[in-house]
Amino acid sequence: MVKIRLSRFGSAHNPHYRIVVADVRRPRDGGYIENLGHYDPRKTSENYLKINAERAAYWLAQGAQPTQTARRLLKSQGVKVA
């Protein structure tokens, strides 16, 4: 099964996340199929959330399941999530 989820990067006490398409059997920060964007939960810059909506819609159409957090972020960017 393929999921749209967050993968953590950044230093200690300074989290940043990549929004990625990954196989569920891979570790959280392991290899992924495609990078869809990034998210900074601390909102340190004005573009703290960036998602390639076209590619996200493609993966959702292919059956990828977003996690709850990824679903919330996708909806905030106007991506139709079932």
mmCIF file of the N, C-alpha and C atoms, coordinates in Angstrom:
data_MODEL
# 
_entry.id   MODEL 
# 
loop_
_atom_site.group_PDB 
_atom_site.id 
_atom_site.type_symbol 
_atom_site.label_atom_id 
_atom_site.label_alt_id 
_atom_site.label_comp_id 
_atom_site.label_asym_id 
_atom_site.label_entity_id 
_atom_site.label_seq_id 
_atom_site.pdbx_PDB_ins_code 
_atom_site.Cartn_x 
_atom_site.Cartn_y 
_atom_site.Cartn_z 
_atom_site.occupancy 
_atom_site.B_iso_or_equiv 
_atom_site.pdbx_formal_charge 
_atom_site.auth_seq_id 
_atom_site.auth_comp_id 
_atom_site.auth_asym_id 
_atom_site.auth_atom_id 
_atom_site.pdbx_PDB_model_num 
ATOM 1   N N  . MET A 1 1  ? 0.838   -1.171 0.000  1.00 0.00 ? 1  MET A N  1 
ATOM 2   C CA . MET A 1 1  ? 0.000   0.000  0.000  1.00 0.00 ? 1  MET A CA 1 
ATOM 3   C C  . MET A 1 1  ? 0.892   1.246  0.000  1.00 0.00 ? 1  MET A C  1 
ATOM 4   N N  . VAL A 1 2  ? 0.430   2.255  -0.670 1.00 0.00 ? 2  VAL A N  1 
ATOM 5   C CA . VAL A 1 2  ? 1.171   3.509  -0.786 1.00 0.00 ? 2  VAL A CA 1 
ATOM 6   C C  . VAL A 1 2  ? 0.457   4.574  0.042  1.00 0.00 ? 2  VAL A C  1 
ATOM 7   N N  . LYS A 1 3  ? 1.233   5.356  0.792  1.00 0.00 ? 3  LYS A N  1 
ATOM 8   C CA . LYS A 1 3  ? 0.673   6.417  1.627  1.00 0.00 ? 3  LYS A CA 1 
ATOM 9   C C  . LYS A 1 3  ? 1.327   7.755  1.310  1.00 0.00 ? 3  LYS A C  1 
ATOM 10  N N  . ILE A 1 4  ? 0.559   8.805  1.515  1.00 0.00 ? 4  ILE A N  1 
ATOM 11  C CA . ILE A 1 4  ? 1.096   10.165 1.491  1.00 0.00 ? 4  ILE A CA 1 
ATOM 12  C C  . ILE A 1 4  ? 1.287   10.530 2.953  1.00 0.00 ? 4  ILE A C  1 
ATOM 13  N N  . ARG A 1 5  ? 2.529   10.802 3.344  1.00 0.00 ? 5  ARG A N  1 
ATOM 14  C CA . ARG A 1 5  ? 2.832   11.051 4.749  1.00 0.00 ? 5  ARG A CA 1 
ATOM 15  C C  . ARG A 1 5  ? 3.972   12.038 4.883  1.00 0.00 ? 5  ARG A C  1 
ATOM 16  N N  . LEU A 1 6  ? 4.286   12.372 6.139  1.00 0.00 ? 6  LEU A N  1 
ATOM 17  C CA . LEU A 1 6  ? 5.361   13.319 6.429  1.00 0.00 ? 6  LEU A CA 1 
ATOM 18  C C  . LEU A 1 6  ? 6.632   12.560 6.765  1.00 0.00 ? 6  LEU A C  1 
ATOM 19  N N  . SER A 1 7  ? 7.745   13.079 6.292  1.00 0.00 ? 7  SER A N  1 
ATOM 20  C CA . SER A 1 7  ? 9.060   12.533 6.588  1.00 0.00 ? 7  SER A CA 1 
ATOM 21  C C  . SER A 1 7  ? 9.861   13.654 7.242  1.00 0.00 ? 7  SER A C  1 
ATOM 22  N N  . ARG A 1 8  ? 10.385  13.407 8.428  1.00 0.00 ? 8  ARG A N  1 
ATOM 23  C CA . ARG A 1 8  ? 11.043  14.464 9.198  1.00 0.00 ? 8  ARG A CA 1 
ATOM 24  C C  . ARG A 1 8  ? 12.480  14.686 8.743  1.00 0.00 ? 8  ARG A C  1 
ATOM 25  N N  . PHE A 1 9  ? 12.852  15.943 8.658  1.00 0.00 ? 9  PHE A N  1 
ATOM 26  C CA . PHE A 1 9  ? 14.245  16.332 8.500  1.00 0.00 ? 9  PHE A CA 1 
ATOM 27  C C  . PHE A 1 9  ? 14.421  17.639 9.242  1.00 0.00 ? 9  PHE A C  1 
ATOM 28  N N  . GLY A 1 10 ? 15.619  18.170 9.274  1.00 0.00 ? 10 GLY A N  1 
ATOM 29  C CA . GLY A 1 10 ? 15.900  19.347 10.083 1.00 0.00 ? 10 GLY A CA 1 
ATOM 30  C C  . GLY A 1 10 ? 16.683  18.932 11.316 1.00 0.00 ? 10 GLY A C  1 
ATOM 31  N N  . SER A 1 11 ? 17.142  19.906 12.072 1.00 0.00 ? 11 SER A N  1 
ATOM 32  C CA . SER A 1 11 ? 17.969  19.619 13.234 1.00 0.00 ? 11 SER A CA 1 
ATOM 33  C C  . SER A 1 11 ? 17.117  19.412 14.482 1.00 0.00 ? 11 SER A C  1 
ATOM 34  N N  . ALA A 1 12 ? 17.766  19.096 15.579 1.00 0.00 ? 12 ALA A N  1 
ATOM 35  C CA . ALA A 1 12 ? 17.069  18.900 16.840 1.00 0.00 ? 12 ALA A CA 1 
ATOM 36  C C  . ALA A 1 12 ? 16.352  20.183 17.250 1.00 0.00 ? 12 ALA A C  1 
ATOM 37  N N  . HIS A 1 13 ? 15.128  20.046 17.715 1.00 0.00 ? 13 HIS A N  1 
ATOM 38  C CA . HIS A 1 13 ? 14.299  21.174 18.149 1.00 0.00 ? 13 HIS A CA 1 
ATOM 39  C C  . HIS A 1 13 ? 13.966  22.141 17.012 1.00 0.00 ? 13 HIS A C  1 
ATOM 40  N N  . ASN A 1 14 ? 14.175  21.739 15.780 1.00 0.00 ? 14 ASN A N  1 
ATOM 41  C CA . ASN A 1 14 ? 13.847  22.564 14.614 1.00 0.00 ? 14 ASN A CA 1 
ATOM 42  C C  . ASN A 1 14 ? 13.283  21.649 13.515 1.00 0.00 ? 14 ASN A C  1 
ATOM 43  N N  . PRO A 1 15 ? 12.082  21.106 13.749 1.00 0.00 ? 15 PRO A N  1 
ATOM 44  C CA . PRO A 1 15 ? 11.553  20.135 12.790 1.00 0.00 ? 15 PRO A CA 1 
ATOM 45  C C  . PRO A 1 15 ? 11.103  20.774 11.482 1.00 0.00 ? 15 PRO A C  1 
ATOM 46  N N  . HIS A 1 16 ? 11.362  20.070 10.412 1.00 0.00 ? 16 HIS A N  1 
ATOM 47  C CA . HIS A 1 16 ? 10.826  20.375 9.095  1.00 0.00 ? 16 HIS A CA 1 
ATOM 48  C C  . HIS A 1 16 ? 10.388  19.036 8.531  1.00 0.00 ? 16 HIS A C  1 
ATOM 49  N N  . TYR A 1 17 ? 9.398   19.060 7.685  1.00 0.00 ? 17 TYR A N  1 
ATOM 50  C CA . TYR A 1 17 ? 8.888   17.810 7.141  1.00 0.00 ? 17 TYR A CA 1 
ATOM 51  C C  . TYR A 1 17 ? 8.783   17.892 5.629  1.00 0.00 ? 17 TYR A C  1 
ATOM 52  N N  . ARG A 1 18 ? 9.067   16.776 4.980  1.00 0.00 ? 18 ARG A N  1 
ATOM 53  C CA . ARG A 1 18 ? 8.789   16.621 3.557  1.00 0.00 ? 18 ARG A CA 1 
ATOM 54  C C  . ARG A 1 18 ? 7.466   15.879 3.453  1.00 0.00 ? 18 ARG A C  1 
ATOM 55  N N  . ILE A 1 19 ? 6.626   16.274 2.533  1.00 0.00 ? 19 ILE A N  1 
ATOM 56  C CA . ILE A 1 19 ? 5.397   15.541 2.266  1.00 0.00 ? 19 ILE A CA 1 
ATOM 57  C C  . ILE A 1 19 ? 5.732   14.600 1.121  1.00 0.00 ? 19 ILE A C  1 
ATOM 58  N N  . VAL A 1 20 ? 5.691   13.294 1.405  1.00 0.00 ? 20 VAL A N  1 
ATOM 59  C CA . VAL A 1 20 ? 6.188   12.307 0.457  1.00 0.00 ? 20 VAL A CA 1 
ATOM 60  C C  . VAL A 1 20 ? 5.155   11.219 0.200  1.00 0.00 ? 20 VAL A C  1 
ATOM 61  N N  . VAL A 1 21 ? 5.338   10.539 -0.924 1.00 0.00 ? 21 VAL A N  1 
ATOM 62  C CA . VAL A 1 21 ? 4.590   9.328  -1.252 1.00 0.00 ? 21 VAL A CA 1 
ATOM 63  C C  . VAL A 1 21 ? 5.550   8.178  -0.980 1.00 0.00 ? 21 VAL A C  1 
ATOM 64  N N  . ALA A 1 22 ? 5.138   7.256  -0.083 1.00 0.00 ? 22 ALA A N  1 
ATOM 65  C CA . ALA A 1 22 ? 6.032   6.174  0.308  1.00 0.00 ? 22 ALA A CA 1 
ATOM 66  C C  . ALA A 1 22 ? 5.246   4.889  0.528  1.00 0.00 ? 22 ALA A C  1 
ATOM 67  N N  . ASP A 1 23 ? 5.940   3.782  0.372  1.00 0.00 ? 23 ASP A N  1 
ATOM 68  C CA . ASP A 1 23 ? 5.369   2.484  0.688  1.00 0.00 ? 23 ASP A CA 1 
ATOM 69  C C  . ASP A 1 23 ? 5.271   2.374  2.208  1.00 0.00 ? 23 ASP A C  1 
ATOM 70  N N  . VAL A 1 24 ? 4.195   1.775  2.701  1.00 0.00 ? 24 VAL A N  1 
ATOM 71  C CA . VAL A 1 24 ? 3.990   1.696  4.152  1.00 0.00 ? 24 VAL A CA 1 
ATOM 72  C C  . VAL A 1 24 ? 5.048   0.867  4.850  1.00 0.00 ? 24 VAL A C  1 
ATOM 73  N N  . ARG A 1 25 ? 5.731   -0.008 4.133  1.00 0.00 ? 25 ARG A N  1 
ATOM 74  C CA . ARG A 1 25 ? 6.748   -0.862 4.753  1.00 0.00 ? 25 ARG A CA 1 
ATOM 75  C C  . ARG A 1 25 ? 8.076   -0.147 4.968  1.00 0.00 ? 25 ARG A C  1 
ATOM 76  N N  . ARG A 1 26 ? 8.239   1.036  4.409  1.00 0.00 ? 26 ARG A N  1 
ATOM 77  C CA . ARG A 1 26 ? 9.476   1.809  4.571  1.00 0.00 ? 26 ARG A CA 1 
ATOM 78  C C  . ARG A 1 26 ? 9.450   2.557  5.900  1.00 0.00 ? 26 ARG A C  1 
ATOM 79  N N  . PRO A 1 27 ? 10.627  2.806  6.508  1.00 0.00 ? 27 PRO A N  1 
ATOM 80  C CA . PRO A 1 27 ? 10.656  3.602  7.732  1.00 0.00 ? 27 PRO A CA 1 
ATOM 81  C C  . PRO A 1 27 ? 10.267  5.059  7.462  1.00 0.00 ? 27 PRO A C  1 
ATOM 82  N N  . ARG A 1 28 ? 9.903   5.765  8.520  1.00 0.00 ? 28 ARG A N  1 
ATOM 83  C CA . ARG A 1 28 ? 9.411   7.140  8.388  1.00 0.00 ? 28 ARG A CA 1 
ATOM 84  C C  . ARG A 1 28 ? 10.350  8.027  7.575  1.00 0.00 ? 28 ARG A C  1 
ATOM 85  N N  . ASP A 1 29 ? 11.641  7.959  7.866  1.00 0.00 ? 29 ASP A N  1 
ATOM 86  C CA . ASP A 1 29 ? 12.602  8.823  7.182  1.00 0.00 ? 29 ASP A CA 1 
ATOM 87  C C  . ASP A 1 29 ? 13.385  8.065  6.113  1.00 0.00 ? 29 ASP A C  1 
ATOM 88  N N  . GLY A 1 30 ? 12.892  6.903  5.729  1.00 0.00 ? 30 GLY A N  1 
ATOM 89  C CA . GLY A 1 30 ? 13.580  6.088  4.731  1.00 0.00 ? 30 GLY A CA 1 
ATOM 90  C C  . GLY A 1 30 ? 13.285  6.575  3.312  1.00 0.00 ? 30 GLY A C  1 
ATOM 91  N N  . GLY A 1 31 ? 13.543  5.701  2.360  1.00 0.00 ? 31 GLY A N  1 
ATOM 92  C CA . GLY A 1 31 ? 13.332  6.052  0.963  1.00 0.00 ? 31 GLY A CA 1 
ATOM 93  C C  . GLY A 1 31 ? 11.862  6.281  0.646  1.00 0.00 ? 31 GLY A C  1 
ATOM 94  N N  . TYR A 1 32 ? 11.609  7.109  -0.325 1.00 0.00 ? 32 TYR A N  1 
ATOM 95  C CA . TYR A 1 32 ? 10.238  7.397  -0.732 1.00 0.00 ? 32 TYR A CA 1 
ATOM 96  C C  . TYR A 1 32 ? 10.144  7.384  -2.249 1.00 0.00 ? 32 TYR A C  1 
ATOM 97  N N  . ILE A 1 33 ? 8.921   7.339  -2.755 1.00 0.00 ? 33 ILE A N  1 
ATOM 98  C CA . ILE A 1 33 ? 8.685   7.273  -4.188 1.00 0.00 ? 33 ILE A CA 1 
ATOM 99  C C  . ILE A 1 33 ? 8.785   8.659  -4.807 1.00 0.00 ? 33 ILE A C  1 
ATOM 100 N N  . GLU A 1 34 ? 8.122   9.639  -4.196 1.00 0.00 ? 34 GLU A N  1 
ATOM 101 C CA . GLU A 1 34 ? 8.128   11.002 -4.743 1.00 0.00 ? 34 GLU A CA 1 
ATOM 102 C C  . GLU A 1 34 ? 7.947   12.019 -3.622 1.00 0.00 ? 34 GLU A C  1 
ATOM 103 N N  . ASN A 1 35 ? 8.622   13.142 -3.756 1.00 0.00 ? 35 ASN A N  1 
ATOM 104 C CA . ASN A 1 35 ? 8.509   14.254 -2.829 1.00 0.00 ? 35 ASN A CA 1 
ATOM 105 C C  . ASN A 1 35 ? 7.442   15.208 -3.381 1.00 0.00 ? 35 ASN A C  1 
ATOM 106 N N  . LEU A 1 36 ? 6.388   15.482 -2.590 1.00 0.00 ? 36 LEU A N  1 
ATOM 107 C CA . LEU A 1 36 ? 5.305   16.352 -3.041 1.00 0.00 ? 36 LEU A CA 1 
ATOM 108 C C  . LEU A 1 36 ? 5.426   17.781 -2.540 1.00 0.00 ? 36 LEU A C  1 
ATOM 109 N N  . GLY A 1 37 ? 6.238   18.006 -1.520 1.00 0.00 ? 37 GLY A N  1 
ATOM 110 C CA . GLY A 1 37 ? 6.363   19.360 -0.992 1.00 0.00 ? 37 GLY A CA 1 
ATOM 111 C C  . GLY A 1 37 ? 7.030   19.347 0.367  1.00 0.00 ? 37 GLY A C  1 
ATOM 112 N N  . HIS A 1 38 ? 6.858   20.458 1.101  1.00 0.00 ? 38 HIS A N  1 
ATOM 113 C CA . HIS A 1 38 ? 7.470   20.576 2.424  1.00 0.00 ? 38 HIS A CA 1 
ATOM 114 C C  . HIS A 1 38 ? 6.551   21.340 3.359  1.00 0.00 ? 38 HIS A C  1 
ATOM 115 N N  . TYR A 1 39 ? 6.801   21.169 4.669  1.00 0.00 ? 39 TYR A N  1 
ATOM 116 C CA . TYR A 1 39 ? 5.990   21.791 5.709  1.00 0.00 ? 39 TYR A CA 1 
ATOM 117 C C  . TYR A 1 39 ? 6.882   22.158 6.891  1.00 0.00 ? 39 TYR A C  1 
ATOM 118 N N  . ASP A 1 40 ? 6.751   23.402 7.355  1.00 0.00 ? 40 ASP A N  1 
ATOM 119 C CA . ASP A 1 40 ? 7.475   23.878 8.540  1.00 0.00 ? 40 ASP A CA 1 
ATOM 120 C C  . ASP A 1 40 ? 6.437   24.189 9.619  1.00 0.00 ? 40 ASP A C  1 
ATOM 121 N N  . PRO A 1 41 ? 6.274   23.314 10.614 1.00 0.00 ? 41 PRO A N  1 
ATOM 122 C CA . PRO A 1 41 ? 5.228   23.542 11.619 1.00 0.00 ? 41 PRO A CA 1 
ATOM 123 C C  . PRO A 1 41 ? 5.464   24.771 12.496 1.00 0.00 ? 41 PRO A C  1 
ATOM 124 N N  . ARG A 1 42 ? 6.694   25.255 12.545 1.00 0.00 ? 42 ARG A N  1 
ATOM 125 C CA . ARG A 1 42 ? 6.994   26.442 13.351 1.00 0.00 ? 42 ARG A CA 1 
ATOM 126 C C  . ARG A 1 42 ? 6.662   27.723 12.610 1.00 0.00 ? 42 ARG A C  1 
ATOM 127 N N  . LYS A 1 43 ? 6.398   27.622 11.320 1.00 0.00 ? 43 LYS A N  1 
ATOM 128 C CA . LYS A 1 43 ? 6.011   28.768 10.480 1.00 0.00 ? 43 LYS A CA 1 
ATOM 129 C C  . LYS A 1 43 ? 7.023   29.900 10.567 1.00 0.00 ? 43 LYS A C  1 
ATOM 130 N N  . THR A 1 44 ? 8.309   29.545 10.376 1.00 0.00 ? 44 THR A N  1 
ATOM 131 C CA . THR A 1 44 ? 9.380   30.529 10.490 1.00 0.00 ? 44 THR A CA 1 
ATOM 132 C C  . THR A 1 44 ? 9.521   31.390 9.243  1.00 0.00 ? 44 THR A C  1 
ATOM 133 N N  . SER A 1 45 ? 8.891   30.993 8.136  1.00 0.00 ? 45 SER A N  1 
ATOM 134 C CA . SER A 1 45 ? 8.915   31.818 6.930  1.00 0.00 ? 45 SER A CA 1 
ATOM 135 C C  . SER A 1 45 ? 7.512   31.882 6.351  1.00 0.00 ? 45 SER A C  1 
ATOM 136 N N  . GLU A 1 46 ? 7.317   32.782 5.406  1.00 0.00 ? 46 GLU A N  1 
ATOM 137 C CA . GLU A 1 46 ? 5.962   32.946 4.866  1.00 0.00 ? 46 GLU A CA 1 
ATOM 138 C C  . GLU A 1 46 ? 5.538   31.792 3.963  1.00 0.00 ? 46 GLU A C  1 
ATOM 139 N N  . ASN A 1 47 ? 6.475   31.043 3.419  1.00 0.00 ? 47 ASN A N  1 
ATOM 140 C CA . ASN A 1 47 ? 6.093   29.865 2.622  1.00 0.00 ? 47 ASN A CA 1 
ATOM 141 C C  . ASN A 1 47 ? 6.386   28.588 3.415  1.00 0.00 ? 47 ASN A C  1 
ATOM 142 N N  . TYR A 1 48 ? 5.740   28.479 4.571  1.00 0.00 ? 48 TYR A N  1 
ATOM 143 C CA . TYR A 1 48 ? 5.965   27.340 5.463  1.00 0.00 ? 48 TYR A CA 1 
ATOM 144 C C  . TYR A 1 48 ? 5.328   26.055 4.953  1.00 0.00 ? 48 TYR A C  1 
ATOM 145 N N  . LEU A 1 49 ? 4.402   26.166 3.984  1.00 0.00 ? 49 LEU A N  1 
ATOM 146 C CA . LEU A 1 49 ? 3.753   24.990 3.429  1.00 0.00 ? 49 LEU A CA 1 
ATOM 147 C C  . LEU A 1 49 ? 3.702   25.115 1.916  1.00 0.00 ? 49 LEU A C  1 
ATOM 148 N N  . LYS A 1 50 ? 4.266   24.128 1.234  1.00 0.00 ? 50 LYS A N  1 
ATOM 149 C CA . LYS A 1 50 ? 4.249   24.121 -0.213 1.00 0.00 ? 50 LYS A CA 1 
ATOM 150 C C  . LYS A 1 50 ? 3.983   22.691 -0.659 1.00 0.00 ? 50 LYS A C  1 
ATOM 151 N N  . ILE A 1 51 ? 2.935   22.525 -1.481 1.00 0.00 ? 51 ILE A N  1 
ATOM 152 C CA . ILE A 1 51 ? 2.556   21.202 -1.974 1.00 0.00 ? 51 ILE A CA 1 
ATOM 153 C C  . ILE A 1 51 ? 2.310   21.293 -3.471 1.00 0.00 ? 51 ILE A C  1 
ATOM 154 N N  . ASN A 1 52 ? 2.829   20.323 -4.202 1.00 0.00 ? 52 ASN A N  1 
ATOM 155 C CA . ASN A 1 52 ? 2.537   20.204 -5.626 1.00 0.00 ? 52 ASN A CA 1 
ATOM 156 C C  . ASN A 1 52 ? 1.158   19.545 -5.730 1.00 0.00 ? 52 ASN A C  1 
ATOM 157 N N  . ALA A 1 53 ? 0.098   20.370 -5.857 1.00 0.00 ? 53 ALA A N  1 
ATOM 158 C CA . ALA A 1 53 ? -1.283  19.883 -5.817 1.00 0.00 ? 53 ALA A CA 1 
ATOM 159 C C  . ALA A 1 53 ? -1.595  18.948 -6.976 1.00 0.00 ? 53 ALA A C  1 
ATOM 160 N N  . GLU A 1 54 ? -1.021  19.219 -8.135 1.00 0.00 ? 54 GLU A N  1 
ATOM 161 C CA . GLU A 1 54 ? -1.281  18.373 -9.302 1.00 0.00 ? 54 GLU A CA 1 
ATOM 162 C C  . GLU A 1 54 ? -0.777  16.950 -9.082 1.00 0.00 ? 54 GLU A C  1 
ATOM 163 N N  . ARG A 1 55 ? 0.439   16.812 -8.563 1.00 0.00 ? 55 ARG A N  1 
ATOM 164 C CA . ARG A 1 55 ? 1.000   15.475 -8.310 1.00 0.00 ? 55 ARG A CA 1 
ATOM 165 C C  . ARG A 1 55 ? 0.283   14.797 -7.132 1.00 0.00 ? 55 ARG A C  1 
ATOM 166 N N  . ALA A 1 56 ? -0.128  15.568 -6.126 1.00 0.00 ? 56 ALA A N  1 
ATOM 167 C CA . ALA A 1 56 ? -0.868  14.996 -5.000 1.00 0.00 ? 56 ALA A CA 1 
ATOM 168 C C  . ALA A 1 56 ? -2.198  14.426 -5.486 1.00 0.00 ? 56 ALA A C  1 
ATOM 169 N N  . ALA A 1 57 ? -2.899  15.158 -6.352 1.00 0.00 ? 57 ALA A N  1 
ATOM 170 C CA . ALA A 1 57 ? -4.163  14.676 -6.902 1.00 0.00 ? 57 ALA A CA 1 
ATOM 171 C C  . ALA A 1 57 ? -3.937  13.410 -7.730 1.00 0.00 ? 57 ALA A C  1 
ATOM 172 N N  . TYR A 1 58 ? -2.835  13.361 -8.465 1.00 0.00 ? 58 TYR A N  1 
ATOM 173 C CA . TYR A 1 58 ? -2.511  12.166 -9.249 1.00 0.00 ? 58 TYR A CA 1 
ATOM 174 C C  . TYR A 1 58 ? -2.353  10.954 -8.333 1.00 0.00 ? 58 TYR A C  1 
ATOM 175 N N  . TRP A 1 59 ? -1.575  11.097 -7.265 1.00 0.00 ? 59 TRP A N  1 
ATOM 176 C CA . TRP A 1 59 ? -1.342  9.963  -6.369 1.00 0.00 ? 59 TRP A CA 1 
ATOM 177 C C  . TRP A 1 59 ? -2.610  9.549  -5.641 1.00 0.00 ? 59 TRP A C  1 
ATOM 178 N N  . LEU A 1 60 ? -3.467  10.501 -5.283 1.00 0.00 ? 60 LEU A N  1 
ATOM 179 C CA . LEU A 1 60 ? -4.742  10.155 -4.658 1.00 0.00 ? 60 LEU A CA 1 
ATOM 180 C C  . LEU A 1 60 ? -5.615  9.368  -5.635 1.00 0.00 ? 60 LEU A C  1 
ATOM 181 N N  . ALA A 1 61 ? -5.587  9.751  -6.910 1.00 0.00 ? 61 ALA A N  1 
ATOM 182 C CA . ALA A 1 61 ? -6.347  9.027  -7.935 1.00 0.00 ? 61 ALA A CA 1 
ATOM 183 C C  . ALA A 1 61 ? -5.806  7.613  -8.136 1.00 0.00 ? 61 ALA A C  1 
ATOM 184 N N  . GLN A 1 62 ? -4.517  7.414  -7.880 1.00 0.00 ? 62 GLN A N  1 
ATOM 185 C CA . GLN A 1 62 ? -3.904  6.094  -8.016 1.00 0.00 ? 62 GLN A CA 1 
ATOM 186 C C  . GLN A 1 62 ? -4.148  5.218  -6.790 1.00 0.00 ? 62 GLN A C  1 
ATOM 187 N N  . GLY A 1 63 ? -4.788  5.760  -5.752 1.00 0.00 ? 63 GLY A N  1 
ATOM 188 C CA . GLY A 1 63 ? -5.118  4.965  -4.579 1.00 0.00 ? 63 GLY A CA 1 
ATOM 189 C C  . GLY A 1 63 ? -4.256  5.209  -3.366 1.00 0.00 ? 63 GLY A C  1 
ATOM 190 N N  . ALA A 1 64 ? -3.386  6.201  -3.385 1.00 0.00 ? 64 ALA A N  1 
ATOM 191 C CA . ALA A 1 64 ? -2.557  6.507  -2.217 1.00 0.00 ? 64 ALA A CA 1 
ATOM 192 C C  . ALA A 1 64 ? -3.447  7.024  -1.083 1.00 0.00 ? 64 ALA A C  1 
ATOM 193 N N  . GLN A 1 65 ? -3.174  6.572  0.129  1.00 0.00 ? 65 GLN A N  1 
ATOM 194 C CA . GLN A 1 65 ? -3.950  6.963  1.306  1.00 0.00 ? 65 GLN A CA 1 
ATOM 195 C C  . GLN A 1 65 ? -3.158  7.978  2.126  1.00 0.00 ? 65 GLN A C  1 
ATOM 196 N N  . PRO A 1 66 ? -3.694  9.195  2.334  1.00 0.00 ? 66 PRO A N  1 
ATOM 197 C CA . PRO A 1 66 ? -2.968  10.171 3.160  1.00 0.00 ? 66 PRO A CA 1 
ATOM 198 C C  . PRO A 1 66 ? -3.157  9.885  4.648  1.00 0.00 ? 66 PRO A C  1 
ATOM 199 N N  . THR A 1 67 ? -2.136  10.192 5.446  1.00 0.00 ? 67 THR A N  1 
ATOM 200 C CA . THR A 1 67 ? -2.280  10.123 6.893  1.00 0.00 ? 67 THR A CA 1 
ATOM 201 C C  . THR A 1 67 ? -3.164  11.287 7.329  1.00 0.00 ? 67 THR A C  1 
ATOM 202 N N  . GLN A 1 68 ? -3.563  11.316 8.589  1.00 0.00 ? 68 GLN A N  1 
ATOM 203 C CA . GLN A 1 68 ? -4.456  12.387 9.052  1.00 0.00 ? 68 GLN A CA 1 
ATOM 204 C C  . GLN A 1 68 ? -3.824  13.761 8.900  1.00 0.00 ? 68 GLN A C  1 
ATOM 205 N N  . THR A 1 69 ? -2.556  13.877 9.257  1.00 0.00 ? 69 THR A N  1 
ATOM 206 C CA . THR A 1 69 ? -1.874  15.173 9.143  1.00 0.00 ? 69 THR A CA 1 
ATOM 207 C C  . THR A 1 69 ? -1.709  15.563 7.685  1.00 0.00 ? 69 THR A C  1 
ATOM 208 N N  . ALA A 1 70 ? -1.322  14.614 6.846  1.00 0.00 ? 70 ALA A N  1 
ATOM 209 C CA . ALA A 1 70 ? -1.172  14.899 5.419  1.00 0.00 ? 70 ALA A CA 1 
ATOM 210 C C  . ALA A 1 70 ? -2.513  15.298 4.812  1.00 0.00 ? 70 ALA A C  1 
ATOM 211 N N  . ARG A 1 71 ? -3.595  14.641 5.227  1.00 0.00 ? 71 ARG A N  1 
ATOM 212 C CA . ARG A 1 71 ? -4.936  14.977 4.738  1.00 0.00 ? 71 ARG A CA 1 
ATOM 213 C C  . ARG A 1 71 ? -5.284  16.429 5.085  1.00 0.00 ? 71 ARG A C  1 
ATOM 214 N N  . ARG A 1 72 ? -4.993  16.824 6.324  1.00 0.00 ? 72 ARG A N  1 
ATOM 215 C CA . ARG A 1 72 ? -5.283  18.196 6.759  1.00 0.00 ? 72 ARG A CA 1 
ATOM 216 C C  . ARG A 1 72 ? -4.491  19.216 5.934  1.00 0.00 ? 72 ARG A C  1 
ATOM 217 N N  . LEU A 1 73 ? -3.210  18.916 5.682  1.00 0.00 ? 73 LEU A N  1 
ATOM 218 C CA . LEU A 1 73 ? -2.376  19.834 4.911  1.00 0.00 ? 73 LEU A CA 1 
ATOM 219 C C  . LEU A 1 73 ? -2.825  19.899 3.460  1.00 0.00 ? 73 LEU A C  1 
ATOM 220 N N  . LEU A 1 74 ? -3.195  18.759 2.885  1.00 0.00 ? 74 LEU A N  1 
ATOM 221 C CA . LEU A 1 74 ? -3.668  18.736 1.500  1.00 0.00 ? 74 LEU A CA 1 
ATOM 222 C C  . LEU A 1 74 ? -4.951  19.534 1.355  1.00 0.00 ? 74 LEU A C  1 
ATOM 223 N N  . LYS A 1 75 ? -5.879  19.364 2.293  1.00 0.00 ? 75 LYS A N  1 
ATOM 224 C CA . LYS A 1 75 ? -7.140  20.118 2.246  1.00 0.00 ? 75 LYS A CA 1 
ATOM 225 C C  . LYS A 1 75 ? -6.891  21.613 2.349  1.00 0.00 ? 75 LYS A C  1 
ATOM 226 N N  . SER A 1 76 ? -5.921  22.011 3.175  1.00 0.00 ? 76 SER A N  1 
ATOM 227 C CA . SER A 1 76 ? -5.640  23.436 3.335  1.00 0.00 ? 76 SER A CA 1 
ATOM 228 C C  . SER A 1 76 ? -5.088  24.057 2.049  1.00 0.00 ? 76 SER A C  1 
ATOM 229 N N  . GLN A 1 77 ? -4.530  23.223 1.167  1.00 0.00 ? 77 GLN A N  1 
ATOM 230 C CA . GLN A 1 77 ? -3.999  23.698 -0.112 1.00 0.00 ? 77 GLN A CA 1 
ATOM 231 C C  . GLN A 1 77 ? -4.993  23.506 -1.254 1.00 0.00 ? 77 GLN A C  1 
ATOM 232 N N  . GLY A 1 78 ? -6.203  23.047 -0.940 1.00 0.00 ? 78 GLY A N  1 
ATOM 233 C CA . GLY A 1 78 ? -7.249  22.929 -1.938 1.00 0.00 ? 78 GLY A CA 1 
ATOM 234 C C  . GLY A 1 78 ? -7.253  21.646 -2.730 1.00 0.00 ? 78 GLY A C  1 
ATOM 235 N N  . VAL A 1 79 ? -6.559  20.619 -2.251 1.00 0.00 ? 79 VAL A N  1 
ATOM 236 C CA . VAL A 1 79 ? -6.538  19.331 -2.938 1.00 0.00 ? 79 VAL A CA 1 
ATOM 237 C C  . VAL A 1 79 ? -7.752  18.534 -2.460 1.00 0.00 ? 79 VAL A C  1 
ATOM 238 N N  . LYS A 1 80 ? -8.523  18.001 -3.402 1.00 0.00 ? 80 LYS A N  1 
ATOM 239 C CA . LYS A 1 80 ? -9.708  17.209 -3.064 1.00 0.00 ? 80 LYS A CA 1 
ATOM 240 C C  . LYS A 1 80 ? -9.293  15.863 -2.511 1.00 0.00 ? 80 LYS A C  1 
ATOM 241 N N  . VAL A 1 81 ? -9.630  15.616 -1.241 1.00 0.00 ? 81 VAL A N  1 
ATOM 242 C CA . VAL A 1 81 ? -9.316  14.348 -0.586 1.00 0.00 ? 81 VAL A CA 1 
ATOM 243 C C  . VAL A 1 81 ? -10.633 13.669 -0.261 1.00 0.00 ? 81 VAL A C  1 
ATOM 244 N N  . ALA A 1 82 ? -10.767 12.414 -0.657 1.00 0.00 ? 82 ALA A N  1 
ATOM 245 C CA . ALA A 1 82 ? -12.035 11.693 -0.439 1.00 0.00 ? 82 ALA A CA 1 
ATOM 246 C C  . ALA A 1 82 ? -12.344 11.484 1.011  1.00 0.00 ? 82 ALA A C  1 
# 
